[in-house]
């Protein structure tokens, strides 16, 4: 009987541990985890202000954060849609930092065993983005000059990565980028969105009649308001970008899930 009781107690403790999700909060330079607090969500203005503080007050460079974000994206995609089952991936990149994250993710995904294609219709004429694109080419990423028809995309690829628009997006969608968004919406493949599903309102979620419904969202730094469970519904949700300083977490009163061990992503 004693053995049964001990076993039962251990089982209940294990189930309780599985059911709880650690949440990070900071005071001063110390961060700790609390399983009773809910996850924080940022408004569009808060997300922009947080980014500027990382650049200005903490002296992060754009390429430094982009590398960490892109690695997080590639890691989350491989967790949910591994190359063993989704060998070929198409990453659709926009002209801003979100597109840069996609280029970094493309390079890392080649290391993870994917055959990767990139469609990058509005290329940013800056050395950072030019270098990222060159690196993709050197790593064997197929850079597409033209967007294939939806039927061809569905035949050639098993998963799509949406790196088109980030949290600075405001409608309407520019004419030159509409075909890229339409392909994400209509290809009939699982879509993994970087930080914000493209075309969504950053705070209110989908507003278009034919809005994108991603299979996976990878929030970066901290989730935005459109990533609340009641808006995402069945979409899997990961958080990446394990680089926030304690001072930022404290200032914005962020409550974030605990990253397991040395992982760069955590499922929400």
ABEGO torsion letter per residue (X at the ends): XAAAAAAAAAAAAAAAAAABBBBBBBBEABBBBBAABBBBBBBAAAAAAAAAAAAAAAGBBAAAAAAAAAAAAAAAAAAABBAAABABBBBBBBABAAAAAAAAAAAAAAAAGBBBBBBBABBBBBAAAAAAAAAAAAAGBBBBABBBBAAAAAAABABBBBAABBAABBOBBBAAAAAAAAAAAAAGBBBBBBGBBBGBBAAAEBABABBBBBABBBBBGBBBAAABAAAAEABBBBBBGBABBAAAAAAAGBBBBBBBEABABBBX
